[in-house]
């Protein structure tokens, strides 16, 4: 049974049902297999993801940028010097401004409360596209599902 995740904030894995997590894993597995076969996936063509980083991370940045590119979209990196959350502009202002220009927001920040505030004020709703948000505060990393032997299955 397919579940519809469009327009939802993903702030924690606890926000998802077991069925939704399973669907995400199965979809990711299928897309990875098709990518390895050379099949293009323009699922996010014309979509832009804003990536807010208070805490720089090589793996997170590369995985989101490559993922967006492989799905036909693009990612915009906004590092600690570009956006100083709560210093030059409020979190509310940042969320509001980004919502006017992008289709989704991803945040790797120091506190989960920052992510919830971004979600509260962001209105990334320019159509039926997904609304990507994820925290990386205090161990909350829903983009890192515990996949076990997912990698070896794809490599076969």
Secondary structure as UniProt FT lines:
FT   TURN            6..7
FT   HELIX           13..15
FT   HELIX           18..36
FT   TURN            37..38
FT   HELIX           42..44
FT   TURN            45..46
FT   STRAND          48..53
FT   HELIX           58..70
FT   TURN            71..72
FT   STRAND          74..78
FT   TURN            80..82
FT   TURN            86..88
FT   HELIX           91..101
FT   STRAND          104..108
FT   HELIX           112..121
FT   TURN            138..139
FT   TURN            142..143
FT   TURN            148..149
FT   HELIX           150..155
//
